[in-house]
């Protein structure tokens, strides 16, 4: 579990200028997820989309499968790309989702002990799958493994939240955001969550 309230207390000691970012109600704690396949597929579907639009597509994706539980990799491989596209996935995302399913079937041992590896090792391993970028793995680190120090600087919503809160005249460059964020380590996941909320409400799957 990632205790957000403890992170906030530590952050305020490090950087009191964040006080106005942490307005009530507080963001709820993060709890680990066990279905790694679900987490990565979900993140792919959410790439470059608003939360509401992505959720609709993800729900339509799930409706392709007549199961009470999340579809397994073999189930995803058994549907065509055309069926995936009918749910609203782009051609590339349909291909990427199948790539992930194939990798989970071919290399199951890789995913059994991911939670024991470092953030950088996980990024390197999972992003080796075609279509799985760093952002996707960062979402996995945050919301599935609850890693406390993730700051996805390439995320447009995070950039906009940063610009709004710190009142910059233009979107910040990822390098400058990353440099600024070093003072918040090892609690940058919490800052990410609050910057997202500052812009458009709490992040939701």
DRENPA-3360 file (N, C-alpha, C; in nm, 2 decimals, always signed):
BEGIN
1 = XXXXXXXX = +0.08/-0.12/+0.00/+0.00/+0.00/+0.00/+0.09/+0.12/+0.00 ~ +0.04/+0.23/-0.07/+0.11/+0.36/-0.07/+0.03/+0.45/+0.02 ~ +0.08/+0.49/+0.13/+0.01/+0.58/+0.23/+0.03/+0.72/+0.18 ~ -0.07/+0.78/+0.12/-0.07/+0.91/+0.06/-0.05/+1.02/+0.17 ~ -0.12/+1.00/+0.29/-0.11/+1.10/+0.39/+0.03/+1.11/+0.45 ~ +0.10/+1.00/+0.46/+0.24/+1.00/+0.51/+0.33/+1.07/+0.41 ~ +0.30/+1.04/+0.28/+0.38/+1.11/+0.18/+0.36/+1.26/+0.18 ~ +0.24/+1.30/+0.20/+0.21/+1.44/+0.20/+0.29/+1.51/+0.31;
9 = XXXXXXXX = +0.29/+1.45/+0.43/+0.36/+1.51/+0.55/+0.51/+1.52/+0.52 ~ +0.56/+1.42/+0.46/+0.71/+1.43/+0.42/+0.73/+1.53/+0.32 ~ +0.64/+1.54/+0.22/+0.66/+1.64/+0.11/+0.66/+1.78/+0.16 ~ +0.57/+1.81/+0.26/+0.55/+1.94/+0.31/+0.68/+1.99/+0.39 ~ +0.75/+1.89/+0.45/+0.87/+1.92/+0.51/+0.98/+1.95/+0.41 ~ +0.98/+1.88/+0.30/+1.08/+1.90/+0.20/+1.05/+2.03/+0.12 ~ +0.92/+2.06/+0.09/+0.89/+2.17/+0.01/+0.75/+2.23/+0.05 ~ +0.75/+2.33/+0.14/+0.63/+2.39/+0.19/+0.55/+2.46/+0.08;
17 = XXXXXXXX = +0.61/+2.49/-0.04/+0.53/+2.55/-0.14/+0.43/+2.47/-0.20 ~ +0.43/+2.34/-0.17/+0.33/+2.25/-0.22/+0.20/+2.25/-0.14 ~ +0.19/+2.33/-0.04/+0.08/+2.33/+0.06/-0.06/+2.34/-0.02 ~ -0.06/+2.43/-0.11/-0.19/+2.45/-0.18/-0.23/+2.34/-0.27 ~ -0.13/+2.26/-0.30/-0.16/+2.14/-0.39/-0.24/+2.03/-0.32 ~ -0.22/+2.03/-0.19/-0.28/+1.92/-0.11/-0.41/+1.96/-0.04 ~ -0.50/+2.02/-0.12/-0.62/+2.06/-0.06/-0.72/+1.94/-0.04 ~ -0.81/+1.96/+0.05/-0.91/+1.85/+0.08/-1.01/+1.84/-0.03;
25 = XXXXXXXX = -1.07/+1.72/-0.05/-1.04/+1.60/+0.03/-0.91/+1.53/-0.01 ~ -0.85/+1.46/+0.08/-0.72/+1.40/+0.04/-0.74/+1.29/-0.06 ~ -0.64/+1.26/-0.13/-0.64/+1.15/-0.23/-0.63/+1.02/-0.15 ~ -0.71/+0.92/-0.19/-0.71/+0.79/-0.12/-0.58/+0.71/-0.15 ~ -0.54/+0.63/-0.05/-0.42/+0.55/-0.06/-0.43/+0.46/-0.19 ~ -0.32/+0.42/-0.24/-0.31/+0.32/-0.35/-0.29/+0.18/-0.29 ~ -0.35/+0.08/-0.35/-0.34/-0.05/-0.30/-0.29/-0.14/-0.42 ~ -0.20/-0.24/-0.40/-0.14/-0.31/-0.51/-0.25/-0.40/-0.58;
33 = XXXXXXXX = -0.22/-0.42/-0.71/-0.31/-0.50/-0.79/-0.23/-0.63/-0.83 ~ -0.29/-0.74/-0.84/-0.22/-0.87/-0.86/-0.23/-0.91/-1.01 ~ -0.32/-0.86/-1.09/-0.33/-0.90/-1.23/-0.25/-0.81/-1.31 ~ -0.12/-0.85/-1.34/-0.03/-0.77/-1.41/-0.07/-0.75/-1.56 ~ -0.12/-0.86/-1.61/-0.17/-0.85/-1.75/-0.28/-0.74/-1.77 ~ -0.38/-0.75/-1.68/-0.48/-0.65/-1.68/-0.43/-0.51/-1.67 ~ -0.33/-0.49/-1.58/-0.28/-0.35/-1.56/-0.21/-0.30/-1.68 ~ -0.13/-0.38/-1.75/-0.06/-0.33/-1.87/-0.15/-0.31/-1.99;
41 = XXXXXXXX = -0.24/-0.40/-2.01/-0.34/-0.38/-2.12/-0.42/-0.26/-2.09 ~ -0.47/-0.24/-1.97/-0.55/-0.12/-1.94/-0.47/+0.01/-1.97 ~ -0.34/+0.01/-1.93/-0.26/+0.13/-1.95/-0.24/+0.15/-2.10 ~ -0.23/+0.05/-2.18/-0.21/+0.07/-2.33/-0.34/+0.13/-2.38 ~ -0.46/+0.08/-2.34/-0.58/+0.14/-2.39/-0.60/+0.28/-2.35 ~ -0.54/+0.32/-2.23/-0.56/+0.46/-2.18/-0.46/+0.56/-2.24 ~ -0.36/+0.50/-2.32/-0.26/+0.59/-2.38/-0.32/+0.70/-2.46 ~ -0.27/+0.83/-2.43/-0.31/+0.94/-2.51/-0.46/+0.97/-2.53;
49 = XXXXXXXX = -0.54/+0.93/-2.43/-0.68/+0.95/-2.43/-0.72/+1.01/-2.29 ~ -0.83/+1.09/-2.29/-0.89/+1.13/-2.17/-0.94/+1.01/-2.09 ~ -0.95/+1.03/-1.96/-0.99/+0.92/-1.88/-1.13/+0.87/-1.91 ~ -1.22/+0.96/-1.94/-1.36/+0.92/-1.97/-1.36/+0.84/-2.10 ~ -1.29/+0.89/-2.21/-1.29/+0.82/-2.34/-1.23/+0.69/-2.33 ~ -1.12/+0.68/-2.25/-1.05/+0.55/-2.24/-1.13/+0.45/-2.17 ~ -1.20/+0.49/-2.06/-1.28/+0.40/-1.99/-1.39/+0.34/-2.07 ~ -1.46/+0.42/-2.16/-1.56/+0.37/-2.25/-1.50/+0.26/-2.34;
57 = XXXXXXXX = -1.38/+0.28/-2.39/-1.32/+0.19/-2.48/-1.28/+0.06/-2.41 ~ -1.23/+0.08/-2.29/-1.19/-0.03/-2.20/-1.31/-0.12/-2.17 ~ -1.42/-0.06/-2.14/-1.55/-0.13/-2.11/-1.59/-0.21/-2.23 ~ -1.58/-0.15/-2.35/-1.62/-0.22/-2.47/-1.53/-0.33/-2.50 ~ -1.40/-0.31/-2.47/-1.30/-0.42/-2.49/-1.34/-0.54/-2.40 ~ -1.38/-0.51/-2.27/-1.42/-0.62/-2.18/-1.54/-0.69/-2.23 ~ -1.63/-0.62/-2.30/-1.76/-0.68/-2.34/-1.74/-0.78/-2.46 ~ -1.62/-0.78/-2.52/-1.59/-0.88/-2.62/-1.57/-1.02/-2.56;
65 = XXXXXXXX = -1.55/-1.02/-2.43/-1.53/-1.15/-2.36/-1.64/-1.18/-2.27 ~ -1.69/-1.30/-2.28/-1.80/-1.34/-2.19/-1.75/-1.41/-2.06 ~ -1.68/-1.32/-1.98/-1.62/-1.38/-1.86/-1.65/-1.28/-1.74 ~ -1.66/-1.34/-1.63/-1.68/-1.25/-1.51/-1.54/-1.19/-1.46 ~ -1.44/-1.26/-1.49/-1.30/-1.22/-1.46/-1.24/-1.15/-1.58 ~ -1.13/-1.09/-1.56/-1.06/-1.02/-1.67/-1.01/-1.13/-1.77 ~ -1.02/-1.10/-1.90/-0.97/-1.20/-2.00/-0.82/-1.23/-1.98 ~ -0.79/-1.35/-2.01/-0.65/-1.40/-1.99/-0.58/-1.38/-2.13;
73 = XXXXXXXX = -0.44/-1.38/-2.13/-0.37/-1.36/-2.25/-0.42/-1.44/-2.37 ~ -0.45/-1.57/-2.34/-0.49/-1.66/-2.45/-0.62/-1.62/-2.51 ~ -0.71/-1.56/-2.42/-0.84/-1.51/-2.47/-0.82/-1.39/-2.56 ~ -0.73/-1.31/-2.53/-0.71/-1.19/-2.62/-0.65/-1.23/-2.75 ~ -0.56/-1.33/-2.75/-0.50/-1.38/-2.87/-0.61/-1.45/-2.96 ~ -0.71/-1.50/-2.90/-0.82/-1.57/-2.98/-0.92/-1.48/-3.04 ~ -0.91/-1.35/-3.01/-1.00/-1.26/-3.09/-0.92/-1.18/-3.19 ~ -0.98/-1.14/-3.30/-0.91/-1.08/-3.41/-0.89/-0.93/-3.38;
81 = XXXXXXXX = -0.79/-0.88/-3.46/-0.77/-0.73/-3.45/-0.89/-0.65/-3.48 ~ -0.97/-0.71/-3.58/-1.09/-0.64/-3.62/-1.19/-0.63/-3.51 ~ -1.20/-0.74/-3.43/-1.29/-0.73/-3.31/-1.24/-0.63/-3.21 ~ -1.11/-0.63/-3.19/-1.05/-0.53/-3.09/-1.08/-0.39/-3.14 ~ -1.07/-0.37/-3.27/-1.09/-0.24/-3.33/-1.24/-0.20/-3.32 ~ -1.33/-0.30/-3.32/-1.47/-0.27/-3.31/-1.50/-0.21/-3.17 ~ -1.42/-0.24/-3.07/-1.44/-0.19/-2.94/-1.38/-0.05/-2.92 ~ -1.32/+0.00/-3.03/-1.27/+0.14/-3.02/-1.11/+0.15/-3.02;
89 = XXXXXXXX = -1.04/+0.04/-3.01/-0.90/+0.04/-3.01/-0.85/+0.08/-3.15 ~ -0.75/+0.16/-3.16/-0.68/+0.19/-3.28/-0.61/+0.06/-3.34 ~ -0.58/+0.06/-3.46/-0.51/-0.06/-3.52/-0.38/-0.08/-3.44 ~ -0.31/+0.02/-3.41/-0.18/+0.00/-3.33/-0.20/-0.05/-3.19 ~ -0.30/+0.00/-3.12/-0.33/-0.05/-2.99/-0.38/-0.19/-2.99 ~ -0.46/-0.23/-3.09/-0.50/-0.37/-3.10/-0.38/-0.46/-3.12 ~ -0.28/-0.41/-3.20/-0.16/-0.49/-3.22/-0.08/-0.50/-3.09 ~ -0.07/-0.38/-3.02/+0.01/-0.38/-2.90/-0.05/-0.47/-2.79;
97 = XXXXXXXX = -0.18/-0.47/-2.78/-0.25/-0.55/-2.68/-0.22/-0.70/-2.70 ~ -0.22/-0.74/-2.83/-0.19/-0.87/-2.87/-0.04/-0.91/-2.84 ~ +0.05/-0.81/-2.86/+0.19/-0.83/-2.83/+0.21/-0.86/-2.68 ~ +0.14/-0.79/-2.60/+0.15/-0.81/-2.45/+0.09/-0.95/-2.42 ~ -0.02/-0.99/-2.48/-0.07/-1.12/-2.45/+0.02/-1.23/-2.49 ~ +0.09/-1.21/-2.61/+0.18/-1.31/-2.65/+0.30/-1.32/-2.56 ~ +0.35/-1.21/-2.51/+0.47/-1.21/-2.42/+0.43/-1.27/-2.29 ~ +0.31/-1.25/-2.24/+0.28/-1.31/-2.11/+0.27/-1.46/-2.12;
105 = XXXXXXXX = +0.23/-1.51/-2.24/+0.22/-1.66/-2.26/+0.36/-1.72/-2.29 ~ +0.44/-1.64/-2.36/+0.58/-1.69/-2.39/+0.67/-1.68/-2.28 ~ +0.66/-1.58/-2.20/+0.76/-1.56/-2.09/+0.69/-1.54/-1.95 ~ +0.62/-1.64/-1.91/+0.54/-1.62/-1.78/+0.63/-1.60/-1.66 ~ +0.75/-1.66/-1.66/+0.84/-1.65/-1.55/+0.88/-1.50/-1.52 ~ +0.89/-1.42/-1.63/+0.93/-1.28/-1.61/+0.84/-1.21/-1.52 ~ +0.71/-1.24/-1.53/+0.61/-1.16/-1.46/+0.58/-1.21/-1.32 ~ +0.64/-1.32/-1.28/+0.61/-1.38/-1.14/+0.68/-1.30/-1.03;
113 = XXXXXXXX = +0.79/-1.24/-1.06/+0.86/-1.17/-0.95/+0.90/-1.02/-0.99 ~ +0.81/-0.96/-1.07/+0.84/-0.82/-1.11/+0.84/-0.73/-0.99 ~ +0.76/-0.76/-0.89/+0.75/-0.67/-0.77/+0.88/-0.67/-0.69 ~ +0.97/-0.76/-0.72/+1.10/-0.77/-0.65/+1.21/-0.69/-0.72 ~ +1.18/-0.64/-0.84/+1.28/-0.57/-0.92/+1.27/-0.42/-0.90 ~ +1.38/-0.35/-0.94/+1.38/-0.21/-0.93/+1.29/-0.14/-1.04 ~ +1.26/-0.02/-1.02/+1.17/+0.05/-1.12/+1.24/+0.05/-1.25 ~ +1.37/+0.08/-1.26/+1.44/+0.09/-1.39/+1.45/-0.05/-1.45;
121 = XXXXXXXX = +1.47/-0.15/-1.38/+1.47/-0.29/-1.44/+1.33/-0.32/-1.50 ~ +1.23/-0.29/-1.42/+1.09/-0.32/-1.47/+1.06/-0.24/-1.60 ~ +1.10/-0.11/-1.60/+1.08/-0.03/-1.72/+1.15/-0.09/-1.84 ~ +1.28/-0.13/-1.82/+1.36/-0.19/-1.93/+1.30/-0.32/-1.98 ~ +1.25/-0.41/-1.89/+1.20/-0.54/-1.92/+1.06/-0.52/-2.00 ~ +0.97/-0.45/-1.94/+0.83/-0.45/-1.99/+0.82/-0.36/-2.12 ~ +0.90/-0.25/-2.12/+0.90/-0.17/-2.24/+0.97/-0.23/-2.36 ~ +1.03/-0.35/-2.34/+1.09/-0.42/-2.46/+0.98/-0.48/-2.54;
129 = XXXXXXXX = +0.86/-0.49/-2.49/+0.74/-0.54/-2.57/+0.70/-0.43/-2.67 ~ +0.69/-0.46/-2.80/+0.66/-0.35/-2.89/+0.52/-0.29/-2.86 ~ +0.52/-0.16/-2.84/+0.39/-0.09/-2.81/+0.38/-0.05/-2.67 ~ +0.47/-0.11/-2.58/+0.46/-0.07/-2.44/+0.57/+0.03/-2.42 ~ +0.53/+0.16/-2.40/+0.63/+0.26/-2.38/+0.66/+0.29/-2.23 ~ +0.74/+0.38/-2.20/+0.78/+0.41/-2.07/+0.66/+0.46/-1.99 ~ +0.57/+0.54/-2.05/+0.45/+0.59/-1.98/+0.37/+0.47/-1.93 ~ +0.35/+0.37/-2.01/+0.27/+0.26/-1.98/+0.32/+0.19/-1.86;
137 = XXXXXXXX = +0.45/+0.17/-1.86/+0.52/+0.10/-1.75/+0.51/+0.18/-1.62 ~ +0.52/+0.32/-1.64/+0.52/+0.40/-1.52/+0.38/+0.39/-1.46 ~ +0.27/+0.38/-1.54/+0.14/+0.36/-1.48/+0.13/+0.23/-1.40 ~ +0.19/+0.13/-1.46/+0.20/+0.00/-1.39/+0.27/+0.01/-1.26 ~ +0.38/+0.08/-1.26/+0.46/+0.10/-1.13/+0.38/+0.17/-1.03 ~ +0.31/+0.27/-1.07/+0.23/+0.35/-0.97/+0.11/+0.28/-0.92 ~ +0.02/+0.24/-1.01/-0.11/+0.19/-0.97/-0.12/+0.04/-0.94 ~ -0.02/-0.03/-0.99/-0.02/-0.18/-0.97/+0.08/-0.22/-0.86;
145 = XXXXXXXX = +0.20/-0.17/-0.87/+0.30/-0.20/-0.77/+0.31/-0.10/-0.66 ~ +0.25/+0.02/-0.68/+0.25/+0.12/-0.58/+0.39/+0.18/-0.54 ~ +0.47/+0.19/-0.64/+0.60/+0.24/-0.62/+0.59/+0.39/-0.59 ~ +0.66/+0.44/-0.49/+0.63/+0.58/-0.44/+0.70/+0.69/-0.51 ~ +0.79/+0.66/-0.60/+0.87/+0.77/-0.66/+0.87/+0.78/-0.81 ~ +0.75/+0.77/-0.87/+0.73/+0.78/-1.01/+0.68/+0.91/-1.05 ~ +0.74/+0.97/-1.15/+0.70/+1.11/-1.20/+0.70/+1.11/-1.35 ~ +0.59/+1.07/-1.42/+0.59/+1.05/-1.56/+0.58/+1.19/-1.64;
153 = XXXXXXXX = +0.70/+1.24/-1.66/+0.71/+1.38/-1.71/+0.67/+1.39/-1.85 ~ +0.65/+1.28/-1.93/+0.60/+1.29/-2.07/+0.45/+1.30/-2.08 ~ +0.38/+1.28/-1.96/+0.24/+1.28/-1.96/+0.18/+1.42/-1.98 ~ +0.10/+1.44/-2.08/+0.05/+1.57/-2.11/-0.03/+1.63/-2.00 ~ -0.12/+1.55/-1.94/-0.20/+1.60/-1.83/-0.12/+1.64/-1.71 ~ -0.01/+1.57/-1.68/+0.08/+1.60/-1.57/+0.15/+1.73/-1.61 ~ +0.19/+1.75/-1.73/+0.26/+1.88/-1.77/+0.16/+1.99/-1.75 ~ +0.04/+1.97/-1.79/-0.06/+2.08/-1.78/-0.09/+2.11/-1.63;
161 = XXXXXXXX = -0.10/+2.01/-1.55/-0.12/+2.03/-1.41/-0.01/+2.10/-1.35 ~ +0.11/+2.07/-1.39/+0.24/+2.14/-1.34/+0.23/+2.28/-1.38 ~ +0.20/+2.31/-1.51/+0.19/+2.45/-1.56/+0.09/+2.53/-1.48 ~ -0.03/+2.47/-1.45/-0.13/+2.54/-1.38/-0.09/+2.57/-1.24 ~ -0.04/+2.47/-1.17/-0.01/+2.49/-1.03/+0.11/+2.59/-1.01 ~ +0.21/+2.57/-1.09/+0.33/+2.65/-1.08/+0.33/+2.78/-1.16 ~ +0.21/+2.80/-1.23/+0.19/+2.92/-1.31/+0.30/+2.95/-1.41 ~ +0.34/+2.85/-1.48/+0.44/+2.88/-1.59/+0.36/+2.93/-1.71;
169 = XXXXXXXX = +0.43/+3.00/-1.80/+0.36/+3.06/-1.91/+0.34/+2.96/-2.03 ~ +0.42/+2.85/-2.03/+0.40/+2.75/-2.13/+0.43/+2.61/-2.07 ~ +0.39/+2.51/-2.15/+0.42/+2.38/-2.10/+0.56/+2.36/-2.06 ~ +0.59/+2.30/-1.94/+0.73/+2.28/-1.90/+0.79/+2.16/-1.99 ~ +0.92/+2.17/-2.00/+0.99/+2.06/-2.07/+1.01/+1.95/-1.97 ~ +1.00/+1.83/-2.02/+1.02/+1.71/-1.93/+1.15/+1.72/-1.85 ~ +1.26/+1.76/-1.91/+1.39/+1.77/-1.84/+1.38/+1.87/-1.72 ~ +1.31/+1.98/-1.74/+1.31/+2.08/-1.63/+1.21/+2.03/-1.52;
177 = XXXXXXXX = +1.11/+1.96/-1.56/+1.02/+1.90/-1.46/+1.09/+1.79/-1.37 ~ +1.17/+1.71/-1.44/+1.24/+1.61/-1.37/+1.34/+1.66/-1.28 ~ +1.41/+1.77/-1.32/+1.51/+1.83/-1.24/+1.44/+1.89/-1.11 ~ +1.33/+1.96/-1.13/+1.26/+2.02/-1.02/+1.21/+1.92/-0.92 ~ +1.17/+1.80/-0.98/+1.11/+1.70/-0.90/+1.21/+1.63/-0.80 ~ +1.33/+1.64/-0.82/+1.43/+1.57/-0.74/+1.41/+1.61/-0.59 ~ +1.37/+1.73/-0.56/+1.35/+1.77/-0.42/+1.23/+1.69/-0.36 ~ +1.15/+1.63/-0.44/+1.03/+1.56/-0.38/+1.06/+1.41/-0.37;
185 = XXXXXXXX = +1.17/+1.36/-0.42/+1.20/+1.22/-0.40/+1.22/+1.18/-0.26 ~ +1.17/+1.07/-0.21/+1.11/+0.96/-0.29/+0.96/+0.95/-0.28 ~ +0.89/+1.07/-0.30/+0.75/+1.07/-0.29/+0.68/+1.13/-0.41 ~ +0.75/+1.11/-0.53/+0.70/+1.18/-0.65/+0.57/+1.12/-0.70 ~ +0.54/+1.00/-0.67/+0.41/+0.94/-0.71/+0.29/+1.03/-0.65 ~ +0.31/+1.06/-0.53/+0.20/+1.14/-0.46/+0.19/+1.28/-0.53 ~ +0.30/+1.34/-0.56/+0.29/+1.47/-0.63/+0.22/+1.45/-0.77 ~ +0.26/+1.35/-0.84/+0.19/+1.32/-0.97/+0.04/+1.31/-0.95;
193 = XXXXXXXX = -0.01/+1.24/-0.85/-0.15/+1.22/-0.83/-0.22/+1.35/-0.80 ~ -0.15/+1.44/-0.72/-0.21/+1.57/-0.69/-0.21/+1.67/-0.81 ~ -0.10/+1.66/-0.89/-0.10/+1.75/-1.00/-0.20/+1.71/-1.11 ~ -0.23/+1.58/-1.12/-0.34/+1.54/-1.21/-0.47/+1.59/-1.16 ~ -0.49/+1.58/-1.03/-0.62/+1.62/-0.97/-0.63/+1.77/-0.98 ~ -0.52/+1.84/-0.97/-0.53/+1.99/-0.97/-0.58/+2.04/-1.11 ~ -0.55/+1.96/-1.21/-0.59/+1.99/-1.35/-0.73/+1.95/-1.38 ~ -0.76/+1.82/-1.35/-0.89/+1.77/-1.40/-0.96/+1.67/-1.31;
201 = XXXXX = -0.93/+1.68/-1.18/-0.99/+1.58/-1.09/-0.90/+1.46/-1.07 ~ -0.94/+1.37/-0.98/-0.86/+1.26/-0.95/-0.85/+1.16/-1.07 ~ -0.73/+1.10/-1.08/-0.71/+1.01/-1.18/-0.79/+0.88/-1.16 ~ -0.87/+0.84/-1.26/-0.95/+0.72/-1.25/-0.93/+0.63/-1.36 ~ -0.94/+0.50/-1.34/-0.93/+0.40/-1.44/-1.08/+0.37/-1.49;
% end
